[in-house]
Amino acid sequence: MEWREKNAMPYLTFGALDDPRYAAFSYAVTTRHGGVSEGENLRSMNMGTRTGDRLENVQKNYALFCDALGYPVKNVVLANQTHSLHVRKVTADDAGKGIFKPRDYTDVDALITNEKNLVLSIHTADCVPVTLLDPVNSAVGNAHCGWKGTFGALSAITLEAMRAAYGTEPQNVTALIGPCIHKCCYEVSFDLYQQFLETFRDTSLIFEKNGRYYLDLPGINRKTLHSAGVQTIFVSDLCTCCHKQDLFSHRGLGPGRGVMSTFISIKDDE
């Protein structure tokens, strides 16, 4: 994953997306920099409306980031993240919901669309952002996969929702697994370790080290998507906890921290 800057705004993306086959898509991940939020663990590009930040600060952060990168800010759509396995099909009627207009939906941790100029945004601060691109049917998905979403295979559920709605076939999909907590920092209880091990049966992804138990959440999501038929998967090497000065991390900063946004949209032809 690469650190880049556009119009003085820092952001993260995958260099592989420079390939012309992805020209119809716009993908970016915010960092902790470039916004107006205040407070040690919110500074400065906090994108979350449920973090104790002032709503006007969060709205300003969206406006600053979207203006710099060319996203239509009034078309941003937020999920309603509760660690569920629910996917919402987003249309133009949803533009602005969650940030400039109230949401009329709850318990939504993944968004899909095939409509141009809508901007799907999910929040993370250690959880795994999984973005799905379908260049054949011009469709996208964005999923928030914490340990519950990872265990429940939300990434594959999102893929299936895209197949049902847009005819997406897994072999045509490119998956992007963005910055999140990595196995170096994601220590869990023995009970959770055992639950994952019994389900996924992979000691390279679920392991014990020096009497402590760890999960490789991006690795498990990659395995889930590969098992579902996705062949092209890019995984960020950035651990949010290790880079808490530049990225928001719940483990690294505590419950008062802000969140990052992962943006995906289908560009207008004009």
C-alpha positions as CSV (number, residue, x, y, z in Angstrom):
1,M,0.0,0.0,0.0
2,E,1.3,3.5,-0.8
3,W,1.2,6.8,1.0
4,R,0.2,9.5,-1.5
5,E,-0.9,13.2,-1.5
6,K,-3.3,15.1,-3.7
7,N,-4.0,18.8,-3.3
8,A,-1.9,18.7,-0.1
9,M,-4.2,15.9,1.4
10,P,-2.5,12.7,2.5
11,Y,-4.2,9.4,1.8
12,L,-3.5,5.7,1.2
13,T,-4.1,3.6,-1.9
14,F,-2.8,0.5,-3.7
15,G,-0.4,1.2,-6.5
16,A,-1.9,-1.7,-8.5
17,L,-5.0,0.4,-9.0
18,D,-3.0,2.6,-11.4
19,D,-3.6,-0.2,-13.9
20,P,-6.0,1.0,-16.7
21,R,-8.4,-1.9,-15.9
22,Y,-9.4,0.0,-12.7
23,A,-9.8,3.4,-14.3
24,A,-13.5,3.5,-13.6
25,F,-13.0,3.2,-9.8
26,S,-11.8,5.7,-7.2
27,Y,-10.4,4.2,-4.0
28,A,-8.8,6.0,-1.1
29,V,-8.2,5.5,2.7
30,T,-7.9,8.5,5.0
31,T,-5.1,8.8,7.6
32,R,-5.0,10.8,10.8
33,H,-3.8,13.9,9.0
34,G,-5.3,16.8,7.2
35,G,-8.5,17.5,9.2
36,V,-9.9,19.8,11.8
37,S,-10.8,17.4,14.7
38,E,-9.2,18.2,18.1
39,G,-8.1,16.1,21.0
40,E,-5.1,13.8,21.3
41,N,-6.9,10.7,20.0
42,L,-9.2,12.4,17.5
43,R,-6.6,14.6,15.8
44,S,-7.1,15.5,13.1
45,M,-8.9,13.6,10.3
46,N,-11.5,11.8,12.4
47,M,-14.3,10.5,10.1
48,G,-16.6,9.0,12.8
49,T,-19.9,10.5,13.9
50,R,-20.0,8.3,17.0
51,T,-16.6,9.1,18.5
52,G,-17.4,12.0,20.8
53,D,-16.3,14.5,18.1
54,R,-18.4,17.4,17.1
55,L,-20.6,16.7,14.0
56,E,-19.5,19.9,12.3
57,N,-15.8,18.8,12.6
58,V,-16.6,15.4,11.0
59,Q,-18.6,17.0,8.2
60,K,-15.7,19.4,7.6
61,N,-13.3,16.5,7.5
62,Y,-15.4,14.8,4.9
63,A,-15.6,18.1,2.9
64,L,-11.9,18.6,3.0
65,F,-11.0,15.1,2.0
66,C,-13.6,14.8,-0.7
67,D,-12.7,18.2,-2.2
68,A,-9.0,17.3,-2.3
69,L,-9.5,13.9,-3.9
70,G,-12.4,14.8,-6.2
71,Y,-15.3,12.9,-4.5
72,P,-18.8,14.5,-4.5
73,V,-19.1,14.9,-0.7
74,K,-22.9,15.2,-0.8
75,N,-23.0,11.7,-2.4
76,V,-21.1,10.0,0.5
77,V,-23.1,7.1,2.1
78,L,-22.2,5.7,5.5
79,A,-22.9,2.2,6.8
80,N,-24.4,1.8,10.3
81,Q,-21.8,-0.5,11.7
82,T,-22.8,-2.8,14.6
83,H,-20.6,-5.8,13.7
84,S,-23.5,-7.4,11.8
85,L,-23.5,-9.5,8.7
86,H,-26.0,-7.3,6.8
87,V,-25.4,-5.8,3.4
88,R,-27.2,-2.8,1.9
89,K,-27.7,-2.1,-1.8
90,V,-27.1,1.6,-2.1
91,T,-28.9,3.8,-4.6
92,A,-29.0,7.6,-5.4
93,D,-31.7,7.9,-2.8
94,D,-29.1,7.1,-0.1
95,A,-26.7,9.9,-1.0
96,G,-25.6,11.8,2.1
97,K,-27.1,9.4,4.6
98,G,-25.1,9.0,7.8
99,I,-23.2,12.3,7.5
100,F,-25.5,15.0,6.0
101,K,-28.8,13.2,6.2
102,P,-30.2,10.7,8.8
103,R,-30.1,7.0,8.0
104,D,-33.3,5.1,7.6
105,Y,-31.5,1.8,8.1
106,T,-29.6,0.1,11.0
107,D,-27.2,-2.8,11.5
108,V,-25.5,-2.5,8.1
109,D,-21.8,-3.3,7.9
110,A,-21.4,-3.6,4.2
111,L,-22.5,-1.5,1.2
112,I,-22.8,-2.3,-2.5
113,T,-23.7,-0.3,-5.5
114,N,-23.4,-0.1,-9.3
115,E,-24.5,3.5,-9.5
116,K,-21.9,6.1,-10.5
117,N,-20.8,9.0,-8.3
118,L,-22.0,7.4,-5.1
119,V,-19.3,7.2,-2.5
120,L,-19.4,4.2,-0.2
121,S,-17.6,4.9,3.1
122,I,-16.9,2.4,5.9
123,H,-15.1,3.2,9.2
124,T,-12.3,1.3,10.8
125,A,-9.7,1.7,13.6
126,D,-8.2,-1.8,13.6
127,C,-11.1,-3.7,11.9
128,V,-10.5,-4.9,8.4
129,P,-11.9,-2.8,5.5
130,V,-12.6,-5.1,2.5
131,T,-13.4,-3.5,-0.8
132,L,-14.6,-5.4,-3.8
133,L,-14.3,-4.2,-7.4
134,D,-16.1,-5.8,-10.3
135,P,-14.8,-4.2,-13.6
136,V,-17.0,-6.4,-15.8
137,N,-20.3,-5.3,-14.3
138,S,-19.1,-2.0,-13.0
139,A,-20.1,-2.7,-9.4
140,V,-18.4,-2.2,-6.0
141,G,-18.7,-3.3,-2.4
142,N,-17.3,-2.0,0.9
143,A,-17.4,-4.2,4.0
144,H,-16.4,-3.6,7.6
145,C,-15.0,-6.8,9.0
146,G,-14.1,-6.9,12.7
147,W,-13.5,-10.2,14.3
148,K,-17.2,-10.9,14.2
149,G,-17.5,-10.0,10.5
150,T,-14.4,-12.0,9.8
151,F,-15.7,-15.0,11.6
152,G,-19.0,-14.7,9.9
153,A,-17.5,-14.3,6.4
154,L,-19.0,-10.9,5.7
155,S,-16.5,-10.4,2.9
156,A,-18.0,-13.5,1.1
157,I,-21.5,-12.5,2.0
158,T,-20.9,-9.1,0.4
159,L,-19.5,-10.8,-2.7
160,E,-22.7,-13.0,-2.9
161,A,-24.9,-9.9,-2.5
162,M,-23.0,-8.3,-5.5
163,R,-23.6,-11.5,-7.5
164,A,-27.3,-11.5,-6.7
165,A,-27.7,-7.8,-7.5
166,Y,-25.3,-7.2,-10.3
167,G,-24.3,-10.5,-11.7
168,T,-20.8,-10.3,-10.2
169,E,-18.7,-13.4,-10.7
170,P,-15.9,-14.0,-8.2
171,Q,-13.2,-14.7,-10.8
172,N,-13.8,-11.2,-12.2
173,V,-13.4,-9.4,-8.8
174,T,-10.4,-7.6,-7.4
175,A,-10.4,-7.5,-3.6
176,L,-8.6,-4.8,-1.6
177,I,-7.9,-5.4,2.1
178,G,-6.9,-2.1,3.6
179,P,-4.9,-1.1,6.7
180,C,-6.0,-2.9,9.8
181,I,-4.5,-4.5,12.9
182,H,-2.2,-7.3,11.9
183,K,-1.2,-10.6,13.6
184,C,1.7,-8.9,15.3
185,C,-0.7,-6.9,17.5
186,Y,-4.0,-8.7,17.6
187,E,-3.9,-10.8,20.7
188,V,-7.1,-12.5,21.7
189,S,-8.5,-14.7,24.5
190,F,-8.0,-18.5,24.4
191,D,-11.7,-19.0,23.9
192,L,-11.8,-16.8,20.8
193,Y,-8.6,-18.4,19.5
194,Q,-10.1,-21.8,19.9
195,Q,-13.3,-20.7,18.2
196,F,-11.4,-19.4,15.1
197,L,-9.1,-22.4,15.0
198,E,-12.0,-24.9,15.0
199,T,-13.7,-23.0,12.2
200,F,-10.7,-22.1,9.9
201,R,-8.2,-24.8,10.9
202,D,-5.1,-22.8,9.8
203,T,-2.3,-22.4,12.4
204,S,-0.5,-19.9,10.2
205,L,-3.4,-17.5,10.7
206,I,-4.6,-18.5,14.2
207,F,-1.6,-19.3,16.4
208,E,-0.1,-19.4,19.9
209,K,3.2,-17.7,20.7
210,N,4.8,-17.6,24.1
211,G,1.6,-18.5,25.8
212,R,-0.4,-15.8,24.1
213,Y,-3.0,-16.2,21.3
214,Y,-3.2,-14.2,18.0
215,L,-5.4,-13.9,15.0
216,D,-4.4,-12.8,11.5
217,L,-7.6,-11.0,10.5
218,P,-6.5,-9.8,7.1
219,G,-5.1,-13.2,6.3
220,I,-8.4,-14.9,7.3
221,N,-10.3,-12.5,5.1
222,R,-8.0,-13.2,2.3
223,K,-8.5,-17.0,2.8
224,T,-12.3,-16.5,2.9
225,L,-12.3,-14.5,-0.4
226,H,-10.0,-17.0,-2.1
227,S,-12.2,-19.9,-1.0
228,A,-15.2,-18.0,-2.5
229,G,-13.4,-17.8,-5.9
230,V,-11.7,-14.4,-5.8
231,Q,-8.3,-14.8,-7.5
232,T,-6.9,-11.2,-7.3
233,I,-6.5,-10.0,-3.8
234,F,-4.3,-7.1,-2.6
235,V,-3.5,-6.9,1.2
236,S,-2.1,-3.8,2.9
237,D,1.1,-4.3,4.9
238,L,0.2,-1.5,7.3
239,C,-0.8,-2.5,10.8
240,T,-2.9,0.3,12.4
241,C,-1.7,-0.5,15.9
242,C,2.0,-0.3,14.8
243,H,1.3,3.0,13.0
244,K,-1.0,4.7,15.5
245,Q,0.7,8.0,15.0
246,D,-0.6,8.1,11.4
247,L,-3.6,5.7,11.6
248,F,-6.4,5.4,14.1
249,S,-6.1,2.2,16.2
250,H,-8.5,1.1,19.0
251,R,-5.8,-1.2,20.5
252,G,-3.2,1.5,20.2
253,L,-5.1,4.6,21.3
254,G,-8.0,3.4,23.3
255,P,-11.8,3.9,23.1
256,G,-11.6,7.7,22.7
257,R,-9.9,7.4,19.3
258,G,-11.2,8.5,15.9
259,V,-11.8,6.4,12.9
260,M,-10.5,6.3,9.3
261,S,-12.7,6.0,6.2
262,T,-12.2,3.7,3.2
263,F,-13.8,5.3,0.2
264,I,-14.9,3.5,-3.0
265,S,-16.9,5.0,-5.9
266,I,-17.6,4.4,-9.6
267,K,-16.5,7.4,-11.6
268,D,-18.9,9.3,-13.8
269,D,-17.9,9.0,-17.5
270,E,-18.1,12.8,-18.0
